[in-house]
């Protein structure tokens, strides 16, 4: 929402420090809508709650907020066109030009740099043997994931282009998780393809940008509507105990996981007949496993949500992900069919509150009431469509999901992220090695299979809190 021309002129005449203070005061006087809108002016804004947490964590653990993935490009690639397209994408998205400062007030602010800075290193490996080139590529992919990107300096992205054969390249992208989420990958690659095919001049800025969302989130949370919703949501979890913190703290572990096709396929059919999505059906089964494990009649499970509840955010690069806590009630020994109906209601209710950052919802230093996170990913699959170039994904180090999704990783047991492809459901589980073993994590998956198998053979049988 633009300021009137006269007011904008008056603001411009002020010294910079007073100008931004005046903008903030004016913004505070306007009603806060229920969804993000374009911010007033181009001055700094408070960072989001998740950005603040990642910034604090990376000050003691550099590289903790780096995400990376790599693509193999086979065909006659034009490196100059690719470089121009990369710069154009950086220019299009304010998220990729942000940096965080800590003024004398002690409250961090996000600034947007006017011009993009492309950090691209190139290496020609065509003189290497195929084995040596493959070894170098693997080392570069690993090194990229460990790159210490920095939100304060604005060094939030870095790219590597490796030429491994006359018509074969590897493009490695590293991005700061404070400005880039899983959904952003599809947006970024689609824009990169457009910039490569048509030139960067056609990349118009999206209607909403990450700083717009950050500005809105701060104002909404401190306003009456956000405060009221926060109080209501906290009341829902008031009786749920916080997850215990592991005595040793947090140390990452990863393992590949896969669900057995037979019982899971039959279980998903049962869920579909009751109007439950695959995610709801698997979540209900996991709730039974956790309730039995903990000896409780209710459990809370966290699930990462895209957080793009404003349609205009779907075309913007940024970090909008939030964790939505879902409280599932197994009291009274419901059948699995009845639990599916309870789960449908609980999921819909929880997702209606994804505007609330989990860092604010459970941000008083007490761990959240869940130790397990579960996701069935459905990021839009957007290929990098470059003319004459075949694009393939290269495997790389697993992402740091627990440190991204959990306000207190030491209180986390595991984050199970699954993807459904060609009738198979599998993915990666990240777990806290101070709180669980690989066998514990696999036990969650086999437990889901067993619950679904029983649900199919005896769908009306009551569920019990203990096996």
Order of alpha helices (4+ residues) and beta strands (2+ residues): alpha-alpha-alpha-beta-alpha-beta-beta-beta-alpha-beta-beta-alpha-alpha-alpha-beta-alpha-alpha-beta-beta-alpha-alpha-beta-beta-alpha-beta-beta-alpha
